[in-house]
Each structure stands twice: as structure tokens, then as C-alpha cells.
Amino acid sequence: MKNKYISASEINQFVYCPYQWYYIKKYGNKYINELREKEGFNNSELSNYKKGMEYHEKYYRDIVIMRYKKIAMWIAIALILLFLFVEFIK
């Protein structure tokens, strides 16, 4: 056992992605960083790593898209209210 204490950042890492925490514990940061530099993930051992990376990338893209949709919705509401206000004043 390397560390007998668990740090807050380690708990945060586990809560964010248990697989990431597990792989870092099992293989270490150096090995994980080497995997990130590789282009292809043909090895079956790396398939879960690839799936995890794809999942997090898709999740991030979905969040960005939702943020843009939210901004567009507020702009549309503001324009509708402005139009109604202008029509009401006439």
C-alpha cells in the first residue's frame, strides 16, 4: 500500500469517473499519459479507455450544445418581449 490516506482530490477523481481513478491507481499517470499520446487504440485492453474518452468528449459536446441552445432561447425570449413591448406602445 503506497498511501494509507486518501486525499480529497483522489475522492473527487473517483466521483468524477471511477474508471479513470482505477486506471490511474492500477497503471499510474505515466502510463496513462503515454496512452493519451498514441493515435490508435486497437488493443482490446485499451478499448475501455477509448470508450471512456469518447464518452467524456461526447458529454462535453452535449454540454456545449445545451449552453448554446439556452443562450439562443434567452435571446428569442428577449426579442419576443421587445416585439410585444413595441407593439404595445403603438
PyMOL commands that place a pseudoatom at each C-alpha (Angstrom):
pseudoatom trace, name=CA, resn=MET, resi=1, chain=A, elem=C, hetatm=0, pos=[0.000, 0.000, 0.000]
pseudoatom trace, name=CA, resn=LYS, resi=2, chain=A, elem=C, hetatm=0, pos=[1.627, 3.207, -1.183]
pseudoatom trace, name=CA, resn=ASN, resi=3, chain=A, elem=C, hetatm=0, pos=[-0.562, 5.758, 0.592]
pseudoatom trace, name=CA, resn=LYS, resi=4, chain=A, elem=C, hetatm=0, pos=[-2.550, 4.884, 3.614]
pseudoatom trace, name=CA, resn=TYR, resi=5, chain=A, elem=C, hetatm=0, pos=[-4.568, 8.094, 3.347]
pseudoatom trace, name=CA, resn=ILE, resi=6, chain=A, elem=C, hetatm=0, pos=[-6.985, 9.117, 0.618]
pseudoatom trace, name=CA, resn=SER, resi=7, chain=A, elem=C, hetatm=0, pos=[-6.750, 12.724, -0.496]
pseudoatom trace, name=CA, resn=ALA, resi=8, chain=A, elem=C, hetatm=0, pos=[-9.703, 14.950, -1.327]
pseudoatom trace, name=CA, resn=SER, resi=9, chain=A, elem=C, hetatm=0, pos=[-8.548, 15.220, -4.931]
pseudoatom trace, name=CA, resn=GLU, resi=10, chain=A, elem=C, hetatm=0, pos=[-8.493, 11.425, -5.165]
pseudoatom trace, name=CA, resn=ILE, resi=11, chain=A, elem=C, hetatm=0, pos=[-12.087, 11.268, -3.902]
pseudoatom trace, name=CA, resn=ASN, resi=12, chain=A, elem=C, hetatm=0, pos=[-13.053, 13.957, -6.406]
pseudoatom trace, name=CA, resn=GLN, resi=13, chain=A, elem=C, hetatm=0, pos=[-11.375, 11.994, -9.189]
pseudoatom trace, name=CA, resn=PHE, resi=14, chain=A, elem=C, hetatm=0, pos=[-13.258, 8.828, -8.184]
pseudoatom trace, name=CA, resn=VAL, resi=15, chain=A, elem=C, hetatm=0, pos=[-16.600, 10.661, -8.061]
pseudoatom trace, name=CA, resn=TYR, resi=16, chain=A, elem=C, hetatm=0, pos=[-15.968, 12.210, -11.490]
pseudoatom trace, name=CA, resn=CYS, resi=17, chain=A, elem=C, hetatm=0, pos=[-15.003, 8.914, -13.153]
pseudoatom trace, name=CA, resn=PRO, resi=18, chain=A, elem=C, hetatm=0, pos=[-14.371, 5.679, -11.226]
pseudoatom trace, name=CA, resn=TYR, resi=19, chain=A, elem=C, hetatm=0, pos=[-12.698, 4.124, -14.274]
pseudoatom trace, name=CA, resn=GLN, resi=20, chain=A, elem=C, hetatm=0, pos=[-10.208, 6.965, -14.513]
pseudoatom trace, name=CA, resn=TRP, resi=21, chain=A, elem=C, hetatm=0, pos=[-9.400, 6.591, -10.826]
pseudoatom trace, name=CA, resn=TYR, resi=22, chain=A, elem=C, hetatm=0, pos=[-8.990, 2.825, -11.220]
pseudoatom trace, name=CA, resn=TYR, resi=23, chain=A, elem=C, hetatm=0, pos=[-6.711, 3.065, -14.267]
pseudoatom trace, name=CA, resn=ILE, resi=24, chain=A, elem=C, hetatm=0, pos=[-4.506, 5.671, -12.632]
pseudoatom trace, name=CA, resn=LYS, resi=25, chain=A, elem=C, hetatm=0, pos=[-4.280, 3.537, -9.479]
pseudoatom trace, name=CA, resn=LYS, resi=26, chain=A, elem=C, hetatm=0, pos=[-3.512, 0.379, -11.454]
pseudoatom trace, name=CA, resn=TYR, resi=27, chain=A, elem=C, hetatm=0, pos=[-1.177, 1.717, -14.161]
pseudoatom trace, name=CA, resn=GLY, resi=28, chain=A, elem=C, hetatm=0, pos=[-0.026, 5.129, -12.931]
pseudoatom trace, name=CA, resn=ASN, resi=29, chain=A, elem=C, hetatm=0, pos=[-0.117, 8.573, -14.515]
pseudoatom trace, name=CA, resn=LYS, resi=30, chain=A, elem=C, hetatm=0, pos=[2.943, 7.964, -16.694]
pseudoatom trace, name=CA, resn=TYR, resi=31, chain=A, elem=C, hetatm=0, pos=[1.344, 5.008, -18.460]
pseudoatom trace, name=CA, resn=ILE, resi=32, chain=A, elem=C, hetatm=0, pos=[-1.988, 6.834, -18.841]
pseudoatom trace, name=CA, resn=ASN, resi=33, chain=A, elem=C, hetatm=0, pos=[-0.233, 9.847, -20.384]
pseudoatom trace, name=CA, resn=GLU, resi=34, chain=A, elem=C, hetatm=0, pos=[1.576, 7.551, -22.829]
pseudoatom trace, name=CA, resn=LEU, resi=35, chain=A, elem=C, hetatm=0, pos=[-1.793, 6.130, -23.863]
pseudoatom trace, name=CA, resn=ARG, resi=36, chain=A, elem=C, hetatm=0, pos=[-3.150, 9.601, -24.482]
pseudoatom trace, name=CA, resn=GLU, resi=37, chain=A, elem=C, hetatm=0, pos=[-0.301, 10.313, -26.887]
pseudoatom trace, name=CA, resn=LYS, resi=38, chain=A, elem=C, hetatm=0, pos=[-0.994, 7.237, -29.004]
pseudoatom trace, name=CA, resn=GLU, resi=39, chain=A, elem=C, hetatm=0, pos=[-3.133, 7.644, -32.092]
pseudoatom trace, name=CA, resn=GLY, resi=40, chain=A, elem=C, hetatm=0, pos=[-4.783, 4.237, -32.449]
pseudoatom trace, name=CA, resn=PHE, resi=41, chain=A, elem=C, hetatm=0, pos=[-6.499, 2.129, -29.804]
pseudoatom trace, name=CA, resn=ASN, resi=42, chain=A, elem=C, hetatm=0, pos=[-6.563, -1.325, -31.453]
pseudoatom trace, name=CA, resn=ASN, resi=43, chain=A, elem=C, hetatm=0, pos=[-5.636, -3.276, -28.337]
pseudoatom trace, name=CA, resn=SER, resi=44, chain=A, elem=C, hetatm=0, pos=[-8.622, -4.771, -26.501]
pseudoatom trace, name=CA, resn=GLU, resi=45, chain=A, elem=C, hetatm=0, pos=[-7.071, -3.658, -23.196]
pseudoatom trace, name=CA, resn=LEU, resi=46, chain=A, elem=C, hetatm=0, pos=[-7.413, -0.069, -24.389]
pseudoatom trace, name=CA, resn=SER, resi=47, chain=A, elem=C, hetatm=0, pos=[-10.997, -0.370, -25.616]
pseudoatom trace, name=CA, resn=ASN, resi=48, chain=A, elem=C, hetatm=0, pos=[-12.474, 0.672, -22.248]
pseudoatom trace, name=CA, resn=TYR, resi=49, chain=A, elem=C, hetatm=0, pos=[-10.069, 3.599, -22.150]
pseudoatom trace, name=CA, resn=LYS, resi=50, chain=A, elem=C, hetatm=0, pos=[-11.158, 4.630, -25.648]
pseudoatom trace, name=CA, resn=LYS, resi=51, chain=A, elem=C, hetatm=0, pos=[-14.835, 4.265, -24.730]
pseudoatom trace, name=CA, resn=GLY, resi=52, chain=A, elem=C, hetatm=0, pos=[-14.275, 6.421, -21.663]
pseudoatom trace, name=CA, resn=MET, resi=53, chain=A, elem=C, hetatm=0, pos=[-12.527, 9.123, -23.661]
pseudoatom trace, name=CA, resn=GLU, resi=54, chain=A, elem=C, hetatm=0, pos=[-15.309, 9.086, -26.274]
pseudoatom trace, name=CA, resn=TYR, resi=55, chain=A, elem=C, hetatm=0, pos=[-17.961, 9.240, -23.549]
pseudoatom trace, name=CA, resn=HIS, resi=56, chain=A, elem=C, hetatm=0, pos=[-16.381, 12.270, -21.886]
pseudoatom trace, name=CA, resn=GLU, resi=57, chain=A, elem=C, hetatm=0, pos=[-15.847, 14.036, -25.222]
pseudoatom trace, name=CA, resn=LYS, resi=58, chain=A, elem=C, hetatm=0, pos=[-19.494, 13.455, -26.213]
pseudoatom trace, name=CA, resn=TYR, resi=59, chain=A, elem=C, hetatm=0, pos=[-20.648, 14.591, -22.774]
pseudoatom trace, name=CA, resn=TYR, resi=60, chain=A, elem=C, hetatm=0, pos=[-18.630, 17.811, -23.135]
pseudoatom trace, name=CA, resn=ARG, resi=61, chain=A, elem=C, hetatm=0, pos=[-20.003, 18.436, -26.650]
pseudoatom trace, name=CA, resn=ASP, resi=62, chain=A, elem=C, hetatm=0, pos=[-23.554, 17.896, -25.375]
pseudoatom trace, name=CA, resn=ILE, resi=63, chain=A, elem=C, hetatm=0, pos=[-22.993, 20.408, -22.568]
pseudoatom trace, name=CA, resn=VAL, resi=64, chain=A, elem=C, hetatm=0, pos=[-21.649, 22.995, -25.026]
pseudoatom trace, name=CA, resn=ILE, resi=65, chain=A, elem=C, hetatm=0, pos=[-24.614, 22.447, -27.367]
pseudoatom trace, name=CA, resn=MET, resi=66, chain=A, elem=C, hetatm=0, pos=[-27.065, 22.776, -24.467]
pseudoatom trace, name=CA, resn=ARG, resi=67, chain=A, elem=C, hetatm=0, pos=[-25.358, 26.006, -23.403]
pseudoatom trace, name=CA, resn=TYR, resi=68, chain=A, elem=C, hetatm=0, pos=[-25.746, 27.467, -26.914]
pseudoatom trace, name=CA, resn=LYS, resi=69, chain=A, elem=C, hetatm=0, pos=[-29.392, 26.371, -27.030]
pseudoatom trace, name=CA, resn=LYS, resi=70, chain=A, elem=C, hetatm=0, pos=[-30.007, 28.059, -23.684]
pseudoatom trace, name=CA, resn=ILE, resi=71, chain=A, elem=C, hetatm=0, pos=[-28.419, 31.293, -24.914]
pseudoatom trace, name=CA, resn=ALA, resi=72, chain=A, elem=C, hetatm=0, pos=[-30.476, 31.134, -28.131]
pseudoatom trace, name=CA, resn=MET, resi=73, chain=A, elem=C, hetatm=0, pos=[-33.643, 30.574, -26.096]
pseudoatom trace, name=CA, resn=TRP, resi=74, chain=A, elem=C, hetatm=0, pos=[-32.976, 33.647, -23.925]
pseudoatom trace, name=CA, resn=ILE, resi=75, chain=A, elem=C, hetatm=0, pos=[-32.246, 35.757, -26.995]
pseudoatom trace, name=CA, resn=ALA, resi=76, chain=A, elem=C, hetatm=0, pos=[-35.506, 34.575, -28.596]
pseudoatom trace, name=CA, resn=ILE, resi=77, chain=A, elem=C, hetatm=0, pos=[-37.451, 35.395, -25.417]
pseudoatom trace, name=CA, resn=ALA, resi=78, chain=A, elem=C, hetatm=0, pos=[-35.850, 38.846, -25.258]
pseudoatom trace, name=CA, resn=LEU, resi=79, chain=A, elem=C, hetatm=0, pos=[-36.715, 39.525, -28.910]
pseudoatom trace, name=CA, resn=ILE, resi=80, chain=A, elem=C, hetatm=0, pos=[-40.321, 38.380, -28.417]
pseudoatom trace, name=CA, resn=LEU, resi=81, chain=A, elem=C, hetatm=0, pos=[-40.688, 40.590, -25.345]
pseudoatom trace, name=CA, resn=LEU, resi=82, chain=A, elem=C, hetatm=0, pos=[-39.141, 43.514, -27.211]
pseudoatom trace, name=CA, resn=PHE, resi=83, chain=A, elem=C, hetatm=0, pos=[-41.540, 42.970, -30.132]
pseudoatom trace, name=CA, resn=LEU, resi=84, chain=A, elem=C, hetatm=0, pos=[-44.531, 42.778, -27.762]
pseudoatom trace, name=CA, resn=PHE, resi=85, chain=A, elem=C, hetatm=0, pos=[-43.378, 45.922, -25.949]
pseudoatom trace, name=CA, resn=VAL, resi=86, chain=A, elem=C, hetatm=0, pos=[-43.008, 47.839, -29.233]
pseudoatom trace, name=CA, resn=GLU, resi=87, chain=A, elem=C, hetatm=0, pos=[-46.447, 46.664, -30.413]
pseudoatom trace, name=CA, resn=PHE, resi=88, chain=A, elem=C, hetatm=0, pos=[-47.999, 47.575, -27.056]
pseudoatom trace, name=CA, resn=ILE, resi=89, chain=A, elem=C, hetatm=0, pos=[-46.601, 51.125, -27.216]
pseudoatom trace, name=CA, resn=LYS, resi=90, chain=A, elem=C, hetatm=0, pos=[-48.062, 51.774, -30.697]
for i in range(1, 90): cmd.bond("trace and resi %d" % i, "trace and resi %d" % (i + 1))
show_as sticks, trace
zoom trace
